[in-house]
Amino acid sequence: MRKPVYTLCLVVVMTPSPGRAAARLDANAERDAAAKAEQAGAWDTALLHYENIYDSTPCTPEEYVQLRRKFEELQPKVKPNEDPAKAAVYHLRAFGFRTLHVGDRKNTYTEAQLKGIDKVNAAWVGEVWKVSRGQCRLDWKTTIIDEPMTKFAGFPSPYDCIPFFSTLKPGEADYVTAYTLSSGFGCSCWAGTYGSVCKGASYGGFNDGGDGGTCGDAEVQVHEWIHGLEMTLKWHHLYPDAIFPNPDAGENCGPKCWQPKPNEGGLYNWYRHILTVHLTRKMWRELSLTRPSENVWLAPLKLCPRFATLGPFDGNGKDRNGFDVAFVNESDFTPAIGKAAGGQTWRESNRVGFFLNLAGVYYPVGRQVAYAAVIAKAPGAGAAQVRIGAASACKAWHNGKQIVSAPTWRGCGRDQDKIDIQLVKGDNLFVVKVINSGSLDWADWGVNLRITDADGKPLDVIEYALPGETATH
C-alpha cells in the first residue's frame, strides 16, 4: 500500500440500490442450476448462479479461482447494464487544498492544475463504470479549500486534513480523497488509504505533482480505492479473505487466476482484473458504508440493528480518556430519543455492516466518549448471554447493573465481552459506554451487541427496540 502525500480530498457515498436478501444457499443446487442454464444458453441466469456460489457460500481458494474463470467466460455473453438509474451509486467528494505552505516551501495550484484533478476523477468514474459492467457509478464533486495547509506528514494525513472538511456531514460519503500540490516536498506518486475514519467514510490521500496525483494516469487512485473496497467488504460486511485480494499482493490471487502478460507495463490490468471478476453484481451493491446491509456472512449473527446514542463527550486530559468519568448519571439511565442528558441529546444511530461506526455519527476529534443504548424485549425471563464488541474500551450495564468493565484498547471485534445474564420478561435495557482511544484508525470507535444462548446461538425470540418505541427484530 502506497503511503499518502496530498492536500485535496475526495469523498464517496453509496445510495441504495436493489439487492438480494441474505439467505443461506446450497452450493450444489446453485451449481446444478448454473449448468442447466448454460446448456439452455441462458447466460445471465448461469452467471447469477455461479455468483451466488461465489458471494454466498463457503469455498476453497481453488474453487474461488475456478468461479472467477467462469465469470471471465460468461461475462462477455451477458449484456452490461446501460441504465445509470439501475446502478449502485458510490458517492465521491474531493477536497483540494489550494496552497500547501510548510516552512519556507509554498506550493499553490494553478486553475489549470485544479481542473486536472477533475479530469482525473472523470477518468476514474469512467473506469469504474466500465469494469463494473454498469453495476456501479461514481457520483463526485470537488471542493477547493482556500485556507492553506500548513502541515505535511509525507502526504495529506487524515489527522491534518479532516478538520478542514466543514461541509462534509457524518455519514454522507463512502470515500473521501485529499490532494496537495506536493512537488518539491518529495514523495511524489505516494498515496495511502485509511478505513472509515472520515466521518464514516474511507479516506484516501494523494501527493500531487501537478497532474492530479496520477503519475500519468488514474492508476494510483484506482489502487488506493481498491484498498478502501477491501476494507469495506472484509471488515464491515465480513466477506471471506479469499474473495477479494489486497492490491499490494503482487497479482497473487490464486493459482491460474491471473498473471501479467510478458512485457506488460504497470499494474492497471491487475486492478481491472480485481474489479471485474473478484466482485459479483451483488457485491457491487454492498460497498456502502452509509446504509444498512445484510448478507449471508453477517445476517446469521443477528446483531442489534440500531441504537440510541448520546455524545460526544470530551475525554481529552482525563484519566484513561474518560473511561472512569461519569458524563451522565450512569446509575440511572433513562434514555429516550430527543431527550437531553449531560449537555447532549439522545439520537437514533444505525449499524452499517458489522458495527455501529460512531465516527460516522460523531466526528472524532481526539479522545471522545459516547453511550449506546438499546432495549432487548424478551417474551419471558431466563438465562442468556449478551455479547459485545467495542472499540476501543468500554463499560456496559444491563437494567442499571454494570456487567462489563473493559479498559483494553482494541479494535471492534466479534463477541469480545461475553456476559451471562438473567433476562427479565419484557424490556431489558442495555447501555454501552464506548471510549475512543484518540487515534483516527479504522475500527477505533464502534460497537456491536447481540443476545445469544450460552453457546453463542442467537435467541430468535429477542426483539430490539429503541427506548420508547415498538420492538423490531
Residue pairs with C-beta under 8 A, 6 or more apart in sequence:
1 192
1 193
1 224
1 227
1 246
1 247
1 248
2 189
2 190
2 191
2 192
2 220
2 223
2 224
3 154
3 155
3 187
3 190
3 191
3 192
4 154
4 155
4 156
4 157
4 178
4 190
4 191
4 192
4 193
4 204
4 205
4 206
4 207
4 224
5 152
5 154
5 155
5 156
5 180
5 182
5 185
5 187
5 188
5 190
5 191
5 205
5 206
5 207
6 155
6 156
6 161
6 177
6 178
6 179
6 180
6 182
6 191
6 205
6 206
6 207
6 208
6 213
7 96
7 97
7 100
7 149
7 152
7 156
7 161
7 178
7 179
7 180
7 181
7 182
7 208
8 94
8 95
8 96
8 97
8 117
8 142
8 156
8 177
8 178
8 179
8 180
8 206
8 208
8 213
9 93
9 94
9 95
9 96
9 143
9 156
9 161
9 164
9 165
9 176
9 177
9 178
9 179
9 198
9 203
9 205
10 92
10 93
10 94
10 95
10 121
10 140
10 142
10 175
10 176
10 177
10 178
10 179
10 204
11 91
11 92
11 93
11 94
11 95
11 165
11 168
11 172
11 173
11 174
11 175
11 176
11 177
11 198
11 201
12 90
12 91
12 92
12 93
12 138
12 140
12 173
12 174
12 175
12 176
12 201
12 202
12 228
13 89
13 90
13 91
13 92
13 93
13 139
13 172
13 173
13 174
13 201
13 288
13 290
14 88
14 89
14 90
14 91
14 174
14 287
14 288
14 289
14 290
14 291
15 88
15 89
15 91
15 139
15 291
16 288
16 291
17 86
17 87
17 88
17 89
17 285
18 285
19 282
19 285
19 286
19 293
20 282
21 294
22 294
22 295
22 296
22 298
22 299
23 56
23 296
24 56
24 296
24 300
25 52
25 53
25 56
25 57
25 296
26 57
27 53
27 57
27 58
27 59
30 49
30 50
30 52
30 53
30 57
31 49
31 50
31 53
33 45
33 49
34 45
34 46
34 47
34 49
34 50
34 53
35 46
37 43
37 45
37 46
37 49
38 46
38 74
43 74
43 77
43 78
44 78
44 79
46 74
47 71
47 74
47 75
47 78
48 281
50 67
50 70
50 71
50 74
51 71
51 280
51 281
51 282
53 59
53 63
53 67
54 64
54 67
54 68
54 71
54 243
54 280
55 239
55 243
55 280
55 282
55 283
55 295
56 282
56 295
56 296
57 296
58 240
59 67
59 240
59 242
61 242
61 254
62 254
62 255
64 242
64 243
64 254
65 253
65 254
65 255
65 256
65 257
68 253
68 254
68 257
68 277
68 278
69 256
69 257
71 276
71 277
71 280
72 276
72 277
75 133
75 276
75 277
78 133
80 133
80 134
81 87
81 133
81 134
81 135
82 134
83 134
84 134
84 137
86 134
87 129
87 132
87 134
87 135
87 136
87 137
88 135
88 136
88 137
88 284
88 285
88 287
88 288
89 136
89 137
89 138
89 139
90 128
90 136
90 137
90 138
90 139
90 174
90 175
90 287
90 288
91 138
91 139
91 140
91 172
91 173
91 174
91 175
92 121
92 124
92 138
92 139
92 140
92 141
92 173
92 174
92 175
92 176
92 177
93 140
93 141
93 142
93 143
93 168
93 172
93 173
93 176
94 117
94 118
94 121
94 140
94 141
94 142
94 143
94 177
94 179
95 142
95 143
95 144
95 145
95 161
95 164
95 165
95 168
95 176
95 177
95 178
96 109
96 114
96 117
96 142
96 143
96 144
96 145
96 178
96 179
97 144
97 145
97 147
97 148
97 149
97 156
97 161
97 164
97 178
97 179
97 180
98 108
98 109
98 114
98 144
98 145
98 146
98 148
99 106
99 107
99 108
99 109
99 146
99 148
99 149
99 181
100 106
100 107
100 108
100 148
100 149
100 152
100 180
100 181
100 182
100 185
101 107
101 148
101 149
101 150
102 149
102 150
102 151
102 152
102 185
105 184
105 185
107 180
107 181
107 182
107 183
107 184
107 185
108 181
109 181
113 181
113 208
113 210
113 211
113 212
114 142
114 144
116 210
116 211
116 212
117 142
117 179
117 208
117 212
117 213
118 142
119 212
120 211
120 212
120 213
120 214
120 218
120 221
121 140
121 142
121 212
123 217
123 218
124 138
124 218
124 221
124 222
124 225
125 137
125 138
125 140
127 218
127 222
127 272
128 136
128 137
128 138
128 275
129 136
129 137
129 138
131 272
131 275
131 276
132 275
132 276
132 279
132 284
133 276
135 281
135 284
135 285
136 284
136 285
136 287
143 167
145 164
147 164
149 156
149 160
149 161
149 164
149 180
151 157
151 160
152 160
152 180
152 182
152 185
153 159
153 160
154 187
154 190
155 180
155 182
155 187
155 190
155 191
155 192
155 205
155 206
155 207
156 178
156 179
156 180
156 205
156 206
156 207
157 205
158 178
158 194
158 197
158 198
158 203
158 205
158 440
159 440
161 178
161 205
162 197
162 198
162 199
162 203
162 363
162 440
163 365
165 176
165 198
165 199
168 176
168 198
168 199
169 199
170 199
170 200
170 359
170 360
170 361
170 362
170 363
171 199
171 200
171 290
171 360
171 361
172 199
172 200
172 201
172 290
173 198
173 199
173 200
173 201
173 290
174 201
174 202
174 232
174 287
174 288
174 289
174 290
175 201
175 202
175 203
175 204
175 225
175 228
176 198
176 199
176 201
176 202
176 203
176 204
177 203
177 204
177 205
177 206
177 221
177 224
178 203
178 204
178 205
178 206
179 205
179 206
179 207
179 208
179 212
179 213
180 207
180 208
181 208
181 209
181 210
182 188
182 207
182 208
182 209
183 208
183 209
183 210
185 207
187 207
188 207
188 209
188 215
189 207
189 209
189 213
189 215
189 220
190 206
190 207
191 204
191 205
191 206
191 207
191 213
191 220
191 221
191 223
191 224
192 204
192 205
192 224
193 202
193 203
193 204
193 205
193 224
193 225
193 227
193 228
193 231
194 202
194 203
194 204
194 440
194 441
194 442
195 202
195 203
195 228
195 231
195 235
195 441
195 442
195 443
196 202
196 231
196 232
196 236
196 289
196 357
196 359
196 360
196 442
197 203
197 359
197 364
197 440
197 441
197 442
197 444
198 359
199 359
199 360
199 363
200 289
200 290
200 352
200 357
200 359
200 360
200 361
201 289
201 290
201 360
202 228
202 231
202 232
202 289
204 221
204 224
204 225
204 227
204 228
206 213
206 220
206 221
206 224
207 213
209 215
212 218
213 220
213 221
214 220
214 221
217 268
219 266
219 267
219 268
219 271
222 268
222 271
222 275
223 247
223 267
223 271
226 247
226 271
226 274
226 275
227 246
227 247
229 244
229 279
229 287
230 244
230 245
230 246
230 247
231 442
232 287
232 288
232 289
232 353
233 239
233 243
233 244
233 283
233 286
233 287
234 241
234 244
235 353
235 354
235 442
235 443
236 289
236 352
236 353
236 354
236 355
237 286
237 293
237 295
237 297
237 298
237 353
237 354
238 295
238 297
238 298
238 353
238 354
239 283
239 295
239 297
240 297
242 254
243 278
243 283
244 274
244 278
244 279
245 252
245 253
245 274
245 278
247 267
247 270
247 271
247 274
251 258
251 259
251 260
251 267
251 270
253 273
253 274
253 278
258 270
258 273
260 269
260 270
261 269
282 295
286 293
286 295
288 352
289 352
289 353
289 357
289 360
290 352
290 360
291 352
292 305
292 350
292 351
292 352
293 352
293 353
298 353
298 354
300 458
301 414
301 450
301 458
302 450
302 458
302 460
302 473
303 351
303 354
303 355
303 448
303 449
303 450
304 351
304 374
304 376
304 448
304 449
304 450
304 464
305 350
305 351
305 464
305 472
306 348
306 349
306 350
306 351
306 374
306 464
306 466
307 348
307 349
307 351
307 356
307 372
307 373
307 374
307 447
307 449
307 466
308 335
308 336
308 337
308 346
308 347
308 348
308 349
308 372
308 373
308 374
308 466
308 467
309 346
309 347
309 348
309 349
309 356
309 358
309 361
309 362
309 370
309 371
309 372
309 373
310 328
310 335
310 341
310 342
310 344
310 345
310 346
310 347
310 370
310 371
310 373
311 344
311 358
311 361
311 362
311 368
311 369
311 370
311 371
312 344
312 358
312 362
312 364
312 368
312 369
312 370
313 322
313 325
313 327
313 342
313 344
313 368
313 369
313 370
314 322
314 366
314 367
314 368
314 369
315 321
315 322
315 323
315 325
315 366
315 367
315 368
315 369
315 435
315 436
315 438
316 366
316 367
316 438
318 325
318 367
319 325
320 393
320 407
320 435
321 367
321 369
321 393
321 435
321 436
321 437
321 438
322 367
322 369
322 435
323 393
323 395
323 407
323 435
325 369
327 342
327 369
327 371
328 341
328 342
328 371
329 341
330 395
330 397
330 402
330 433
331 400
332 400
333 371
333 373
333 397
333 400
333 429
333 431
334 467
335 341
335 346
335 371
335 373
335 429
335 431
335 467
336 346
336 467
336 468
337 346
337 347
337 348
337 466
337 467
337 468
337 469
338 345
338 346
338 347
339 345
339 346
340 346
346 373
346 467
347 361
348 466
349 356
349 358
349 361
349 372
350 356
351 448
352 360
354 412
354 414
354 448
355 389
355 391
355 412
355 443
355 446
355 447
355 448
356 372
356 446
356 447
356 448
357 445
357 446
358 364
358 370
358 372
358 434
358 436
358 445
358 446
358 447
359 444
359 445
359 446
361 370
362 368
362 370
364 436
364 440
364 444
364 445
366 436
366 438
367 435
367 436
367 437
367 438
368 435
368 436
368 445
369 433
369 434
369 435
369 436
370 433
370 434
370 436
370 445
371 431
371 432
371 433
371 434
372 431
372 432
372 434
372 447
372 449
373 429
373 430
373 431
373 432
373 466
373 467
374 429
374 430
374 449
374 464
374 465
374 466
374 467
375 427
375 428
375 429
375 430
375 464
375 465
375 466
375 467
375 471
376 386
376 423
376 427
376 428
376 430
376 451
376 462
376 463
376 464
377 426
377 427
377 428
377 462
377 463
377 464
377 465
377 471
378 384
378 423
378 424
378 425
378 426
378 428
378 459
378 461
378 462
379 425
379 461
380 425
381 422
381 423
381 424
381 425
382 422
382 423
383 420
383 421
383 422
383 423
383 454
384 420
384 421
384 422
384 423
384 451
384 452
384 453
384 459
385 418
385 419
385 420
385 421
385 451
385 452
385 453
385 454
385 456
386 396
386 398
386 403
386 418
386 419
386 421
386 430
386 449
386 450
386 451
387 414
387 415
387 417
387 418
387 419
387 449
387 450
387 451
387 452
387 456
388 394
388 396
388 404
388 415
388 416
388 417
388 419
388 432
388 447
388 448
388 449
389 412
389 413
389 414
389 415
389 416
389 417
389 446
389 447
389 448
389 449
390 406
390 412
390 416
390 417
390 432
390 434
390 446
390 447
390 448
391 410
391 411
391 412
391 434
391 437
391 443
391 444
391 445
391 446
391 447
392 408
392 409
392 410
392 411
392 434
392 435
392 436
392 437
392 444
392 445
393 406
393 407
393 408
393 409
393 410
393 434
393 435
393 437
394 404
394 406
394 417
394 432
394 433
394 434
394 435
394 447
395 402
395 404
395 405
395 406
395 432
395 433
396 402
396 403
396 404
396 417
396 419
396 430
396 431
396 432
396 433
397 403
397 429
397 430
397 431
398 419
398 421
398 428
398 429
398 430
399 424
399 428
399 429
400 429
403 419
403 421
404 417
404 419
404 432
406 416
406 417
409 437
410 416
411 441
411 442
411 443
411 444
412 443
412 446
412 447
412 448
414 448
415 450
415 456
418 456
420 454
421 428
423 451
429 467
430 449
432 447
432 449
434 445
434 446
434 447
436 444
436 445
437 444
450 458
451 458
451 459
451 462
452 458
452 459
453 459
462 473
463 471
463 472
463 473
464 471
464 472
464 473
465 471
465 472
